Amino acid sequence: MLPTTARLRRSSDFAAALKYGSKIRRGAVVVHVMTPNTDGGESRAGFIVSKAVGGAVTRNLVKRRLRHIVADRMATFTPGTDIVVRALPFASEVDYHRLERDVEGALRALAERGRRP
């Protein structure tokens, strides 16, 4: 579980990461990375799962899966990194392991570009 200090909460933080960060799409997710964030310090993560993904129960399931995947990798991120993971509409149709591969692949591709999260 992500502690409160490791979560993006304000819409301005999400907007900054989406506008100024690097993005890459892999499978069922789009990952936006902005490093370092304006606060410095701890890395933070946020998740966007729209109604296009499904109903409330489905969206919450996808969000929980994404939170768990990112929480396991937070310690490896450069301090001060903001990460936003946006689920694409078909994210509800893929299993946990596919989501994990997609997020991991996106993070690896960003690292190869020199945008190390």
Secondary structure as UniProt FT lines:
FT   HELIX           4..6
FT   HELIX           11..20
FT   STRAND          22..26
FT   TURN            27..28
FT   STRAND          29..34
FT   TURN            38..39
FT   STRAND          44..48
FT   HELIX           51..53
FT   HELIX           56..71
FT   TURN            72..73
FT   HELIX           74..76
FT   TURN            79..80
FT   STRAND          82..87
FT   HELIX           89..93
FT   HELIX           96..112
FT   TURN            113..114
//
